[in-house]
Amino acid sequence: MKTFTATPADIEKKWIVIDAEGVVLGRLASIIAMRLRGKHKPSFTPHMDMGDNVIVINADKVQMTGKKRSDKKYYWHTGHPGGIKHRTAAQILEGAHPERVVTAAVKRMLPGNRLSRQQMTNLRVYAGAEHPHEAQNPEVLDVKSMNSKNTRSA
């Protein structure tokens, strides 16, 4: 028996939409990362981009367990000496770009290589309930019903 290796002709990408409202951030990010890589498919090949295109809506309504909303810090450096800065998850979620919290969580669950950077281009995250990808006829993936631990009330 020979090992199957997918070629570009074998790859079939679907579009899926995920509603992030009330879903725990880490559990959501792990499901999205798995879908982006294509690990949910029986024909998964590690060196090929076989994942689906993922649309995430309501990213501003994502939940966090414990005190992560107030205690979790996102750091960046300005490039100047002493230029380390940070913001809490609450500040980012209430700010102008709340979708960056979901994007950062998914990015950190993928391997740090060229392929995962290319797979990240298949992720589209929107803060509200609207998205401009209706023409692709995305399938709805209900993350809330997958596991009772995936949701959290306010």
DSSP file with accessible surface (Angstrom, degrees, kcal/mol):
  #  RESIDUE AA STRUCTURE BP1 BP2  ACC     N-H-->O    O-->H-N    N-H-->O    O-->H-N    TCO  KAPPA ALPHA  PHI   PSI    X-CA   Y-CA   Z-CA
    1    1 A M              0   0  239      0, 0.0     2,-0.3     0, 0.0     0, 0.0   0.000 360.0 360.0 360.0 133.4    0.0    0.0    0.0
    2    2 A K        -     0   0  195      1,-0.0     2,-0.3     0, 0.0     0, 0.0  -0.681 360.0-110.0 -97.7 149.9    1.4    3.4   -1.0
    3    3 A T        -     0   0  131     -2,-0.3     2,-0.4     1,-0.1    -1,-0.0  -0.596  34.3-124.6 -76.3 131.5    1.1    6.6    1.1
    4    4 A F        -     0   0  118     -2,-0.3     2,-0.4     2,-0.0    -1,-0.1  -0.612  27.1-174.2 -79.3 131.4   -1.2    9.1   -0.5
    5    5 A T        -     0   0   75     -2,-0.4     2,-0.1    40,-0.1    40,-0.1  -0.993  22.7-127.6-126.0 122.9    0.3   12.6   -1.1
    6    6 A A        -     0   0    3     -2,-0.4    44,-0.0    37,-0.3    38,-0.0  -0.386  20.0-160.0 -70.7 144.0   -2.1   15.3   -2.3
    7    7 A T    >>  -     0   0   66     -2,-0.1     3,-1.6    41,-0.0     4,-0.8  -0.743  39.4 -96.3-112.1 167.2   -1.2   17.2   -5.5
    8    8 A P  G >4 S+     0   0  104      0, 0.0     3,-0.6     0, 0.0    -2,-0.0   0.831 125.5  57.9 -55.7 -28.5   -2.6   20.7   -6.4
    9    9 A A  G 34 S+     0   0   93      1,-0.2    -3,-0.0     3,-0.0     0, 0.0   0.784 103.3  53.4 -71.7 -25.0   -5.2   18.9   -8.6
   10   10 A D  G <4 S+     0   0   80     -3,-1.6     2,-0.3    33,-0.0    -1,-0.2   0.643  85.3 103.7 -82.4 -15.7   -6.5   16.9   -5.6
   11   11 A I    <<  -     0   0   40     -4,-0.8     2,-0.5    -3,-0.6    40,-0.1  -0.534  45.6-177.8 -79.1 128.0   -7.1   19.9   -3.4
   12   12 A E        -     0   0  149     -2,-0.3     2,-0.4    38,-0.2    -3,-0.0  -0.965   9.7-160.5-125.8 112.3  -10.7   21.0   -2.9
   13   13 A K        -     0   0   70     -2,-0.5     2,-0.2    39,-0.1    39,-0.1  -0.788   5.7-167.6 -97.5 135.5  -11.2   24.1   -0.8
   14   14 A K        -     0   0   75     -2,-0.4    39,-2.9   125,-0.0     2,-0.5  -0.702  19.8-123.4-110.6 166.9  -14.6   25.0    0.7
   15   15 A W  E     -a   53   0A  51     -2,-0.2   124,-2.8   122,-0.2     2,-0.4  -0.948  30.0-178.2-109.6 130.4  -15.7   28.2    2.4
   16   16 A I  E     -ab  54 139A   3     37,-2.6    39,-2.8    -2,-0.5     2,-0.4  -0.965  14.4-151.3-128.2 147.7  -17.0   28.0    5.9
   17   17 A V  E     -ab  55 140A  12    122,-3.0   124,-2.6    -2,-0.4     2,-0.4  -0.961  10.2-166.1-118.5 134.9  -18.4   30.7    8.2
   18   18 A I  E     -ab  56 141A   0     37,-3.0    39,-2.6    -2,-0.4     2,-0.7  -0.986  14.4-143.6-123.6 128.7  -18.1   30.6   12.0
   19   19 A D  E     -a   57   0A  59    122,-0.5   124,-0.2    -2,-0.4   125,-0.2  -0.828  12.0-169.4 -91.5 117.4  -20.1   32.8   14.4
   20   20 A A    >   +     0   0    0     37,-2.6     3,-1.8    -2,-0.7    43,-0.3   0.419  39.5 130.5 -89.2   2.8  -17.7   33.7   17.3
   21   21 A E  T 3  S-     0   0   80      1,-0.3    41,-0.2    36,-0.2     3,-0.1  -0.387  86.1  -5.6 -65.5 119.2  -20.4   35.1   19.5
   22   22 A G  T 3  S+     0   0   15     39,-2.2   130,-1.9     1,-0.3     2,-0.3   0.495 101.2 131.1  79.2   4.7  -20.2   33.6   23.0
   23   23 A V  B <   -D  151   0B   0     -3,-1.8    40,-2.6   128,-0.2    -1,-0.3  -0.696  65.6-108.4 -94.0 142.1  -17.4   31.1   22.0
   24   24 A V  B  >  -e   63   0C  14    126,-2.8     4,-2.3    -2,-0.3     5,-0.2  -0.494  27.6-131.6 -70.0 132.9  -14.3   30.8   24.1
   25   25 A L  H  > S+     0   0   12     38,-2.5     4,-2.8    -2,-0.2     5,-0.2   0.892  99.6  47.1 -56.8 -50.1  -11.3   32.3   22.2
   26   26 A G  H  > S+     0   0   36      1,-0.2     4,-2.0     2,-0.2    -1,-0.2   0.898 113.9  47.3 -64.7 -39.6   -8.8   29.5   22.6
   27   27 A R  H  > S+     0   0   84      2,-0.2     4,-1.7     1,-0.2    -1,-0.2   0.904 113.7  48.9 -68.6 -38.9  -11.2   26.7   21.6
   28   28 A L  H  X S+     0   0    0     -4,-2.3     4,-2.5     1,-0.2    -2,-0.2   0.943 110.7  50.5 -63.3 -45.8  -12.4   28.8   18.6
   29   29 A A  H  X S+     0   0    0     -4,-2.8     4,-2.7     1,-0.2    -2,-0.2   0.875 108.2  52.0 -64.2 -37.4   -8.8   29.5   17.5
   30   30 A S  H  X S+     0   0   58     -4,-2.0     4,-1.9     2,-0.2    -1,-0.2   0.895 111.0  47.4 -68.5 -35.9   -7.8   25.8   17.6
   31   31 A I  H  X S+     0   0   20     -4,-1.7     4,-2.1     2,-0.2    -2,-0.2   0.924 113.8  47.7 -68.8 -41.6  -10.8   24.8   15.5
   32   32 A I  H  X S+     0   0    0     -4,-2.5     4,-2.7     2,-0.2    -2,-0.2   0.925 110.8  51.2 -65.2 -42.8  -10.0   27.6   13.0
   33   33 A A  H  X S+     0   0    7     -4,-2.7     4,-2.0     1,-0.2     6,-0.2   0.902 109.6  50.4 -62.2 -39.4   -6.3   26.6   12.8
   34   34 A M  H  X>S+     0   0   76     -4,-1.9     5,-1.6     1,-0.2     4,-1.6   0.921 112.4  47.0 -64.9 -40.7   -7.2   23.0   12.2
   35   35 A R  H  <5S+     0   0   39     -4,-2.1    17,-2.0     1,-0.2    -2,-0.2   0.878 110.3  52.7 -68.4 -38.9   -9.6   24.0    9.3
   36   36 A L  H  <5S+     0   0    0     -4,-2.7    15,-0.6    15,-0.2    -1,-0.2   0.882 113.2  43.5 -65.1 -38.5   -6.9   26.4    7.8
   37   37 A R  H  <5S-     0   0   49     -4,-2.0    13,-0.7    -5,-0.2    -1,-0.2   0.773 108.8-123.8 -77.1 -27.0   -4.3   23.6    7.7
   38   38 A G  T ><5 +     0   0    0     -4,-1.6     3,-1.6    -5,-0.2    -3,-0.2   0.646  64.2 140.3  92.5  17.5   -6.7   21.0    6.4
   39   39 A K  T 3 < +     0   0  115     -5,-1.6    -4,-0.1     1,-0.3     5,-0.1   0.643  63.1  67.6 -71.8 -11.2   -6.1   18.5    9.2
   40   40 A H  T 3  S+     0   0   55     -6,-0.6    -1,-0.3    -5,-0.1    -5,-0.1   0.549  86.7  86.0 -82.7  -5.8   -9.9   17.7    9.3
   41   41 A K  S X  S-     0   0   33     -3,-1.6     3,-1.4     1,-0.1     9,-0.0  -0.729  77.4-136.5 -97.5 142.3   -9.6   16.1    5.8
   42   42 A P  T 3  S+     0   0  145      0, 0.0    -1,-0.1     0, 0.0    -3,-0.0   0.747 105.4  58.7 -67.4 -19.0   -8.5   12.4    5.4
   43   43 A S  T 3  S+     0   0   36     -5,-0.1   -37,-0.3     7,-0.1    -4,-0.1   0.151  76.9 154.7 -95.2  20.6   -6.3   13.5    2.5
   44   44 A F    <   -     0   0   56     -3,-1.4    -6,-0.1    -5,-0.1    -5,-0.1  -0.211  20.9-174.2 -55.6 130.4   -4.2   15.9    4.7
   45   45 A T    >   -     0   0    5      3,-0.2     3,-1.7     1,-0.1     5,-0.2  -0.992  20.1-143.7-127.2 121.4   -0.7   16.5    3.4
   46   46 A P  T 3  S+     0   0   78      0, 0.0    -1,-0.1     0, 0.0     4,-0.1   0.777  95.9  48.3 -61.4 -28.9    1.6   18.6    5.7
   47   47 A H  T 3  S+     0   0  120      2,-0.1     2,-0.3     3,-0.0     0, 0.0   0.361 100.7  77.4 -97.2   8.8    3.4   20.4    2.9
   48   48 A M  S <  S-     0   0   35     -3,-1.7     2,-1.3   -11,-0.1    -3,-0.2  -0.888  80.7-122.5-117.5 149.2    0.4   21.5    0.9
   49   49 A D        +     0   0   19     -2,-0.3   -11,-0.1     1,-0.2   -12,-0.1  -0.722  53.5 145.2 -86.3  92.0   -2.2   24.3    1.5
   50   50 A M        +     0   0    1     -2,-1.3   -38,-0.2   -13,-0.7    -1,-0.2   0.316  29.0 117.6-111.5   6.9   -5.3   22.1    1.6
   51   51 A G        -     0   0    0    -15,-0.6   -15,-0.2   -14,-0.2     2,-0.1  -0.156  64.0-105.1 -73.8 168.8   -7.3   24.0    4.2
   52   52 A D        -     0   0    0    -17,-2.0     2,-0.6   -39,-0.1   -37,-0.2  -0.410  32.4-101.6 -86.7 165.9  -10.6   25.7    3.8
   53   53 A N  E     -a   15   0A  15    -39,-2.9   -37,-2.6    -2,-0.1     2,-0.5  -0.817  43.1-155.8 -86.2 124.8  -11.3   29.4    3.5
   54   54 A V  E     -ac  16 123A   0     68,-2.2    70,-2.7    -2,-0.6     2,-0.5  -0.900  13.4-167.8-113.6 129.6  -12.6   30.5    6.9
   55   55 A I  E     -ac  17 124A   0    -39,-2.8   -37,-3.0    -2,-0.5     2,-0.5  -0.968   7.5-164.9-112.7 125.0  -14.9   33.5    7.6
   56   56 A V  E     -ac  18 125A   0     68,-3.0    70,-2.9    -2,-0.5     2,-0.3  -0.956   7.4-172.4-112.9 125.3  -15.3   34.5   11.3
   57   57 A I  E     +a   19   0A  23    -39,-2.6   -37,-2.6    -2,-0.5    72,-0.2  -0.771  63.1  27.2-113.3 162.0  -18.1   36.9   12.2
   58   58 A N    >   +     0   0    7     70,-2.5     3,-1.6    -2,-0.3    69,-0.2   0.857  65.9 158.0  57.3  41.0  -18.9   38.6   15.5
   59   59 A A  G >   +     0   0    0     67,-2.1     3,-1.1    69,-0.3    68,-0.2   0.758  66.1  65.0 -66.1 -22.6  -15.3   38.5   16.6
   60   60 A D  G 3  S+     0   0   60     67,-1.1    -1,-0.3     1,-0.2    67,-0.1   0.663  97.6  56.1 -75.1 -11.6  -15.9   41.4   19.0
   61   61 A K  G <  S+     0   0   89     -3,-1.6   -39,-2.2    66,-0.2    -1,-0.2   0.145  76.6 131.0-106.1  19.1  -18.2   39.2   21.0
   62   62 A V    <   -     0   0    0     -3,-1.1     2,-0.3   -41,-0.2   -38,-0.2  -0.405  49.5-135.1 -71.2 148.4  -15.7   36.4   21.6
   63   63 A Q  B     -e   24   0C  34    -40,-2.6   -38,-2.5   -43,-0.3     2,-0.3  -0.702  12.7-158.1-106.0 159.0  -15.4   35.2   25.3
   64   64 A M        -     0   0   12     -2,-0.3     2,-0.2   -40,-0.2     5,-0.1  -0.981  18.5-124.8-132.5 145.8  -12.4   34.5   27.5
   65   65 A T  S >  S-     0   0   46     -2,-0.3     3,-1.5     2,-0.1     4,-0.2  -0.506  71.9  -4.5 -87.3 160.0  -12.3   32.3   30.6
   66   66 A G  T 3  S-     0   0   60      1,-0.2     3,-0.3    -2,-0.2    -2,-0.1  -0.295 122.2 -37.4  62.8-142.3  -11.1   33.5   34.0
   67   67 A K  T >> S+     0   0  152      1,-0.2     4,-2.5     2,-0.1     3,-0.6   0.022  98.3 118.9-104.7  25.1   -9.6   37.0   34.1
   68   68 A K  H <>  +     0   0  100     -3,-1.5     4,-2.2     1,-0.2    21,-0.5   0.836  65.5  64.3 -62.3 -33.6   -7.9   36.8   30.7
   69   69 A R  H 34 S+     0   0   72     -3,-0.3    21,-2.2     1,-0.2    22,-0.2   0.902 118.1  25.7 -58.5 -37.0  -10.0   39.7   29.4
   70   70 A S  H <4 S+     0   0   68     -3,-0.6    -2,-0.2    19,-0.2    -1,-0.2   0.741 130.5  39.5 -97.6 -24.7   -8.4   42.1   31.9
   71   71 A D  H  < S+     0   0   91     -4,-2.5     2,-0.2    17,-0.1    -3,-0.2   0.752  86.5  96.2 -99.6 -27.9   -5.1   40.3   32.5
   72   72 A K     <  -     0   0   78     -4,-2.2    17,-1.7    -5,-0.3     2,-0.4  -0.497  59.5-160.0 -70.0 129.1   -3.9   39.0   29.1
   73   73 A K  E     -F   88   0D  91     -2,-0.2     2,-0.6    15,-0.2    15,-0.2  -0.896  14.1-151.9-116.3 139.9   -1.5   41.4   27.5
   74   74 A Y  E     -F   87   0D  17     13,-3.0    13,-1.6    -2,-0.4     2,-0.3  -0.953  23.0-159.4-107.6 119.3   -0.5   41.8   23.9
   75   75 A Y  E     +F   86   0D 136     -2,-0.6     2,-0.3    11,-0.2    11,-0.2  -0.710  17.4 166.5-101.7 150.4    3.0   43.2   23.5
   76   76 A W  E     -F   85   0D 100      9,-2.1     9,-3.0    -2,-0.3     2,-0.4  -0.966  26.2-130.6-151.2 162.5    4.8   44.9   20.6
   77   77 A H  E     -F   84   0D 101     -2,-0.3     7,-0.2     7,-0.2    -2,-0.0  -0.959   2.8-150.5-120.7 136.4    7.9   46.9   20.2
   78   78 A T        -     0   0   61      5,-2.2     6,-0.1    -2,-0.4    -1,-0.1   0.687  45.2-113.0 -76.7 -18.5    8.2   50.3   18.5
   79   79 A G  S    S+     0   0   65      1,-0.4    -1,-0.1     4,-0.1     5,-0.1   0.273  85.3 106.5 100.6 -10.0   11.8   49.7   17.4
   80   80 A H  S >  S-     0   0  133      3,-0.1     3,-2.0     1,-0.1    -1,-0.4  -0.695  86.8 -83.1 -97.5 156.5   13.2   52.4   19.6
   81   81 A P  T 3  S+     0   0  130      0, 0.0    -1,-0.1     0, 0.0     0, 0.0  -0.333 118.7   9.3 -58.3 133.1   15.1   51.8   22.8
   82   82 A G  T 3  S+     0   0   77      1,-0.1    -2,-0.0    -3,-0.0    -5,-0.0   0.706  91.1 136.5  70.7  19.6   12.7   51.1   25.7
   83   83 A G    <   +     0   0    9     -3,-2.0    -5,-2.2     2,-0.0     2,-0.3   0.009  17.5 135.0 -94.0  30.8    9.9   51.0   23.2
   84   84 A I  E     +F   77   0D 106     -7,-0.2     2,-0.3    -6,-0.1    -7,-0.2  -0.632  29.9 176.5 -79.2 131.4    8.0   47.9   24.5
   85   85 A K  E     -F   76   0D 109     -9,-3.0    -9,-2.1    -2,-0.3     2,-0.3  -0.910   8.9-170.9-130.7 162.9    4.3   48.6   24.7
   86   86 A H  E     -F   75   0D  89     -2,-0.3     2,-0.3   -11,-0.2   -11,-0.2  -0.988  11.0-165.4-151.9 158.6    1.2   46.5   25.6
   87   87 A R  E     -F   74   0D 126    -13,-1.6   -13,-3.0    -2,-0.3     2,-0.1  -0.981  27.0-119.0-138.3 149.6   -2.5   46.5   25.6
   88   88 A T  E  >  -F   73   0D  26     -2,-0.3     4,-1.8   -15,-0.2   -15,-0.2  -0.444  29.3-110.6 -82.8 163.9   -4.9   44.2   27.4
   89   89 A A  H  > S+     0   0    0    -17,-1.7     4,-2.8   -21,-0.5     5,-0.2   0.880 119.1  55.6 -62.0 -36.0   -7.4   42.0   25.6
   90   90 A A  H  > S+     0   0   17    -21,-2.2     4,-2.0   -18,-0.2    -1,-0.2   0.908 105.4  51.3 -64.1 -41.7  -10.2   44.1   26.9
   91   91 A Q  H  4 S+     0   0  104    -22,-0.2     4,-0.5     2,-0.2    -1,-0.2   0.897 113.6  44.4 -63.0 -39.0   -8.7   47.3   25.4
   92   92 A I  H >< S+     0   0   31     -4,-1.8     3,-0.8     2,-0.2     5,-0.3   0.928 112.7  50.5 -72.2 -43.0   -8.3   45.6   22.0
   93   93 A L  H 3< S+     0   0   10     -4,-2.8    -2,-0.2     1,-0.3    -1,-0.2   0.821 116.2  42.1 -65.7 -29.7  -11.8   44.1   22.0
   94   94 A E  T 3< S+     0   0  152     -4,-2.0    -1,-0.3    -5,-0.2    -2,-0.2   0.503 107.8  80.8 -92.1  -5.0  -13.3   47.5   22.9
   95   95 A G  S <  S-     0   0   39     -3,-0.8    -3,-0.1    -4,-0.5    -4,-0.0   0.095 102.5 -76.8 -86.9-157.8  -11.1   49.4   20.5
   96   96 A A  S    S+     0   0   87      1,-0.2     3,-0.1     2,-0.1    -4,-0.1   0.748 121.6  38.3 -77.9 -25.5  -11.2   50.0   16.7
   97   97 A H    >   +     0   0   80     -5,-0.3     3,-1.5     1,-0.1    -1,-0.2  -0.538  58.1 157.2-128.9  69.9   -9.9   46.5   15.6
   98   98 A P  T >>  +     0   0   10      0, 0.0     3,-1.3     0, 0.0     4,-0.6   0.743  68.8  73.1 -67.9 -18.0  -11.4   43.8   17.9
   99   99 A E  H 3> S+     0   0   44      1,-0.2     4,-2.2     2,-0.2     3,-0.2   0.718  78.9  76.3 -69.0 -16.2  -10.8   41.1   15.2
  100  100 A R  H <> S+     0   0  146     -3,-1.5     4,-2.4     1,-0.2    -1,-0.2   0.775  86.0  61.3 -67.4 -24.7   -7.1   41.3   15.8
  101  101 A V  H <> S+     0   0    1     -3,-1.3     4,-2.0    -4,-0.2    -1,-0.2   0.939 108.5  41.8 -66.4 -45.2   -7.5   39.2   19.0
  102  102 A V  H  X S+     0   0    0     -4,-0.6     4,-2.4    -3,-0.2     5,-0.2   0.928 114.5  51.9 -67.6 -43.4   -8.9   36.3   17.0
  103  103 A T  H  X S+     0   0   48     -4,-2.2     4,-2.6     1,-0.2    -2,-0.2   0.921 110.9  47.5 -60.6 -43.3   -6.3   36.7   14.3
  104  104 A A  H  X S+     0   0   20     -4,-2.4     4,-2.1     1,-0.2    -1,-0.2   0.898 110.9  51.5 -66.3 -39.6   -3.4   36.7   16.7
  105  105 A A  H  X S+     0   0   16     -4,-2.0     4,-0.5     2,-0.2    -1,-0.2   0.916 113.5  43.9 -64.7 -41.4   -4.8   33.6   18.6
  106  106 A V  H >< S+     0   0    0     -4,-2.4     3,-1.3     1,-0.2     4,-0.5   0.931 111.5  53.7 -69.2 -43.2   -5.1   31.6   15.3
  107  107 A K  H >< S+     0   0  133     -4,-2.6     3,-1.1     1,-0.3    -1,-0.2   0.885 106.8  52.2 -59.3 -38.2   -1.7   32.8   14.0
  108  108 A R  H 3< S+     0   0  153     -4,-2.1    -1,-0.3     1,-0.2    -2,-0.2   0.625 104.0  57.7 -76.6 -12.3    0.0   31.6   17.2
  109  109 A M  T << S+     0   0   89     -3,-1.3    -1,-0.2    -4,-0.5    -2,-0.2   0.465  96.1  77.2 -93.8  -3.2   -1.6   28.1   16.8
  110  110 A L  S <  S-     0   0   16     -3,-1.1   -76,-0.0    -4,-0.5   -77,-0.0  -0.738  95.6 -95.4-100.2 154.8   -0.1   27.6   13.4
  111  111 A P        -     0   0   49      0, 0.0     2,-1.6     0, 0.0     5,-0.1  -0.323  39.0-111.6 -65.5 152.6    3.6   26.6   12.8
  112  112 A G  S    S+     0   0   82      4,-0.1     2,-0.3    -4,-0.1    -4,-0.0  -0.566  76.2 104.4 -88.8  74.3    5.9   29.6   12.2
  113  113 A N  S  > S-     0   0   68     -2,-1.6     4,-1.6     1,-0.0     5,-0.2  -0.848  84.4 -90.8-141.7-179.8    6.8   28.9    8.5
  114  114 A R  H  > S+     0   0  206     -2,-0.3     4,-1.9     1,-0.2     5,-0.2   0.872 119.9  55.5 -63.9 -38.0    6.0   30.1    5.0
  115  115 A L  H  > S+     0   0   38      1,-0.2     4,-2.4     2,-0.2    -1,-0.2   0.922 107.1  48.3 -64.2 -42.0    3.2   27.7    4.5
  116  116 A S  H  > S+     0   0    8      1,-0.2     4,-1.8     2,-0.2    -1,-0.2   0.855 108.3  54.9 -70.0 -30.6    1.3   28.9    7.6
  117  117 A R  H  X S+     0   0  146     -4,-1.6     4,-0.5     2,-0.2    -1,-0.2   0.888 110.7  46.3 -65.8 -35.4    1.7   32.5    6.6
  118  118 A Q  H >< S+     0   0   97     -4,-1.9     3,-1.0     1,-0.2     4,-0.2   0.885 110.2  53.1 -73.2 -35.4    0.1   31.6    3.2
  119  119 A Q  H >< S+     0   0    2     -4,-2.4     3,-1.7     1,-0.3    -2,-0.2   0.820  98.4  65.0 -68.6 -29.3   -2.6   29.7    5.0
  120  120 A M  H >< S+     0   0   31     -4,-1.8     3,-1.6     1,-0.3    -1,-0.3   0.755  88.7  67.7 -64.8 -22.7   -3.4   32.8    7.2
  121  121 A T  T << S+     0   0   88     -3,-1.0    -1,-0.3    -4,-0.5    -2,-0.2   0.664  90.7  63.8 -71.1 -13.1   -4.5   34.6    4.0
  122  122 A N  T <  S+     0   0   16     -3,-1.7   -68,-2.2    -4,-0.2     2,-0.5   0.373  87.7  89.4 -87.7   4.1   -7.4   32.1    3.9
  123  123 A L  E <   -c   54   0A  19     -3,-1.6     2,-0.5   -70,-0.2   -68,-0.2  -0.895  53.2-177.3-105.3 129.0   -8.7   33.6    7.1
  124  124 A R  E     -c   55   0A  69    -70,-2.7   -68,-3.0    -2,-0.5     2,-0.4  -0.991   5.3-170.4-125.7 122.9  -11.1   36.5    7.1
  125  125 A V  E     -c   56   0A  19     -2,-0.5     2,-0.4   -70,-0.2   -68,-0.2  -0.946   2.4-173.9-119.0 130.8  -12.2   38.0   10.5
  126  126 A Y        -     0   0   63    -70,-2.9   -67,-2.1    -2,-0.4   -66,-0.2  -0.977  22.9-146.3-126.4 138.5  -15.0   40.5   10.9
  127  127 A A  S    S+     0   0   25     -2,-0.4   -67,-1.1   -69,-0.2   -66,-0.2   0.869  83.6  47.3 -70.7 -36.3  -16.1   42.3   14.1
  128  128 A G  S    S-     0   0   35      2,-0.2   -70,-2.5   -70,-0.2   -69,-0.3  -0.193  96.8 -97.4 -96.5-169.4  -19.7   42.5   13.1
  129  129 A A  S    S+     0   0   55    -72,-0.2     2,-0.3   -71,-0.1   -72,-0.1   0.555  94.4  87.4 -87.5  -8.4  -22.3   40.0   11.8
  130  130 A E        +     0   0  162      2,-0.0    -2,-0.2   -73,-0.0   -72,-0.1  -0.687  48.9 173.1 -95.8 145.5  -21.9   41.1    8.1
  131  131 A H        -     0   0   22     -2,-0.3     3,-0.4   -74,-0.1   -74,-0.0  -0.990  33.7-133.1-147.0 148.8  -19.3   39.8    5.6
  132  132 A P  S    S+     0   0   98      0, 0.0     3,-0.3     0, 0.0    -2,-0.0   0.070  84.2  89.6 -89.7  27.6  -18.9   40.4    1.9
  133  133 A H    >   +     0   0   26      1,-0.2     3,-1.1     2,-0.1     4,-0.2  -0.008  40.5 118.0-115.3  30.3  -18.4   36.7    0.9
  134  134 A E  G >   +     0   0  123     -3,-0.4     3,-1.7     1,-0.2    -1,-0.2   0.816  68.8  66.7 -64.9 -29.1  -22.0   35.7    0.2
  135  135 A A  G 3  S+     0   0   87      1,-0.3    -1,-0.2    -3,-0.3    -2,-0.1   0.764  93.3  59.7 -65.6 -22.1  -21.2   34.9   -3.4
  136  136 A Q  G <  S-     0   0   80     -3,-1.1    -1,-0.3  -122,-0.0  -121,-0.2   0.512 102.4-134.1 -83.5  -3.9  -18.9   32.0   -2.2
  137  137 A N    <   -     0   0  136     -3,-1.7  -122,-0.2    -4,-0.2    -3,-0.1   0.958  27.8-155.0  49.8  62.4  -21.9   30.3   -0.5
  138  138 A P        -     0   0   21      0, 0.0     2,-0.3     0, 0.0  -122,-0.3  -0.379   9.1-124.7 -70.5 144.5  -20.1   29.5    2.7
  139  139 A E  E     -b   16   0A 103   -124,-2.8  -122,-3.0    -2,-0.1     2,-0.5  -0.656  25.5-118.2 -82.6 145.4  -21.3   26.6    4.9
  140  140 A V  E     -b   17   0A 118     -2,-0.3     2,-0.6  -124,-0.2  -122,-0.2  -0.715  22.4-161.1 -87.1 128.2  -22.1   27.4    8.5
  141  141 A L  E     -b   18   0A  28   -124,-2.6     2,-1.2    -2,-0.5  -122,-0.5  -0.950   9.5-149.2-109.2 113.5  -19.9   25.6   11.1
  142  142 A D        +     0   0   87     -2,-0.6     4,-0.4     1,-0.2     3,-0.2  -0.701  22.0 172.9 -88.0  96.2  -21.6   25.6   14.5
  143  143 A V  S >> S+     0   0    2     -2,-1.2     3,-0.9  -124,-0.2     4,-0.7   0.826  72.7  65.2 -72.8 -29.7  -18.7   25.7   17.0
  144  144 A K  T 34 S+     0   0   78      1,-0.2     3,-0.4  -125,-0.2     6,-0.3   0.881 102.7  46.0 -61.7 -38.6  -21.1   26.2   19.9
  145  145 A S  T 34 S+     0   0   87     -3,-0.2    -1,-0.2     1,-0.2    -2,-0.2   0.572  94.2  78.5 -85.6  -6.3  -22.8   22.8   19.5
  146  146 A M  T <4 S-     0   0   89     -3,-0.9     2,-0.3    -4,-0.4    -1,-0.2   0.889 113.1  -3.0 -66.7 -40.2  -19.5   20.8   19.0
  147  147 A N    ><  -     0   0   67     -4,-0.7     3,-1.6    -3,-0.4     4,-0.3  -0.979  61.9-129.8-153.7 140.4  -18.7   20.8   22.8
  148  148 A S  G >  S+     0   0  103     -2,-0.3     3,-0.9     1,-0.3    -1,-0.1   0.770 108.5  61.2 -66.0 -22.5  -20.5   22.3   25.8
  149  149 A K  G 3  S+     0   0  136      1,-0.2    -1,-0.3    -3,-0.0  -122,-0.1   0.578  85.4  78.1 -78.3  -9.2  -17.2   23.8   26.9
  150  150 A N  G <  S+     0   0    6     -3,-1.6  -126,-2.8    -6,-0.3     2,-0.3   0.707  90.7  60.4 -72.6 -19.2  -16.9   25.9   23.7
  151  151 A T  B <   -D   23   0B  60     -3,-0.9     2,-0.3    -4,-0.3  -128,-0.2  -0.726  57.9-176.7-110.5 160.8  -19.4   28.4   25.0
  152  152 A R        -     0   0  107   -130,-1.9     2,-0.3    -2,-0.3    -3,-0.0  -0.956  25.4-125.8-153.2 132.0  -19.4   30.7   28.0
  153  153 A S              0   0  112     -2,-0.3    -2,-0.0     1,-0.1  -131,-0.0  -0.658 360.0 360.0 -84.6 136.0  -22.1   33.1   29.1
  154  154 A A              0   0  116     -2,-0.3    -1,-0.1   -91,-0.0  -132,-0.0   0.765 360.0 360.0   4.9 360.0  -21.1   36.7   29.6
